[in-house]
Amino acid sequence: MADNTTTWASPRHRNSVIWVVALATLAIIFDGYDLVVYGTILPTLMADPTQIGAISAQQGGALGSYALIGVMVGALLSGAFGDRIGRRKMMLINIVWFSVGMGATAMATSITSFGILRFFTGIGVGGLVATAGAVVAEFAPPGKRNLFNAIVYSGVPAGGVLASLLAIVLRDAIGWRGLFWIGALPLVILLPLALVKLPESPMWLQARGRTDEAAAVCDKFGLPRPTAAPAPAEKVGFAALATRRYAWGTTLLGLMSFAGLLLTYGLNTWLPKIMADAGYDAKGSLAFLLVLNGGAIIGGLLASRIADGRGPQPVIATTFGLAGLALILLTFGFPLPVLLTAVAIAGVGTIGTQVLIYGFVSNYYETAARGAGVAWCAGFGRLGGIFGPIIGGLLIGAGLSNDVSFYIFAGIAVAGALVTVFVPVRQGAQYVARTPEAAAASPTTVEV
């Protein structure tokens, strides 16, 4: 059962939180753009060896995974340092890192340089993904945490929609390099706004014993003051994840993220190629990618509203199950409208499910371990993201039918649902409801 406390301390509090959510969402939109833009340009690179060299299906899958290895490294680095240097600094560092990486990738001239720069860019992506959840969890009122997390992480499929649309409209005009230059825009659009409008988390400052600074930030931005900080002896970051309190839940949450990101990256990388092989033209195959990500946005937001009322765990298990069903339906050769519907449902159950997982994870941990917890799930989950494109590439390279790919992905979705069921409910977690008396007694305070 979720905590439905949604009271705003003041109009300034509401406006400040909206700015934080908007900035985090914009950052994740560009992350989603990076995720999907590679899938939109992969057929071009494979068809034209003069771009960066001759690319086989296996090499295409490997190149897709290099960025994900970087994401894993970036997420884990964010977990190692984010709970120590602060949410704001990590956001700013990774905005710059990601933007520079995208711009540099646009100038790649060989398969080797392209792969290295995809890895470099992925480090910034991982840092942003891992930090955004911690930021939103520490600014959003309790009754809106799942919704606001869903809004932020729906930036991933929104970025996918953006990449798909721009590829359909502009790929022939500006080429694949132009699409990557678009990905560098956060340096001039997002960074200046974040420098002005993104405060440091008062909860993080309080947890680090910087009470006066926390109070100053709250006064400046109209935020509610956090309650007392945890005891100084409490373990911080990854060390906290190894304690009895978190260890088993952290393991299962990591496996959930592994399954969710394997499905997300596997489908986003190879769905255009699979549908092209099935006889659809270039724009038709990209339309499937558009529907996949569009379904994830709408379905993820609707599911998050349910998660705020019922808790995220049963909702995630259900959406994983829907993914398995939808992927199996794609093997039956239904008419195009039915296939597009199934792809939209698959988007809800794969990309949309990962959105819900990030919200679940962000609110599962207390402040001292939150950055590390989100980073662990983003980082370990990226192992699944790494395997997703590789699995697709191996299956296609082996000449197996598209049905085999969909059956394998469906089985992974069902496994993800089973893992979700066994995550222990932690009574101290922020998605567990407080008593009405406690909510009435302190409607505008934020729990550390």
Buried (B, 14 or more C-beta within 10 A) or exposed (E): EBBBBBBBBEEBBEBBBEBBBBBBBBBBBBBBBBBBBBBBBBBBBBEEEEBBEEBEBBBBBBBBBBBBBBBBBBBBBBBBBBBBBBBBBBBBBBBBBBBBBBBBBBEBEEBEBBBBBBBBBBBBBBBBBBBBBBBBBBBBBBBBBBBBBBBBBBBBBBBBBBBBBBBBEEBEEBBBEEBBBBBBBBBEBBBEBBEEBBBBBBBBBBBBEBBEBBBBBBEEBBBBBBEEBBEEEBBBBBEBBEEEBBEEBBBBBBBBBBBBBBBBBBBBBBBBBBBBEBEBEBEBBBBBBBBBBBBBBBBBBBBBBBBBEBBBBEBBBBBBBBBBBBBBBBBEEEEEEEBBBBBBBBBBBBBBBBBBBBBBBBBBBBBBBBBBBBBBBBBBBBBBBBBBBBBBBBBBBEEEEBEEBBBBBBEBBBBBBEBBEEBEEBEEBBBBBBEEEEBEEBBBBBBB
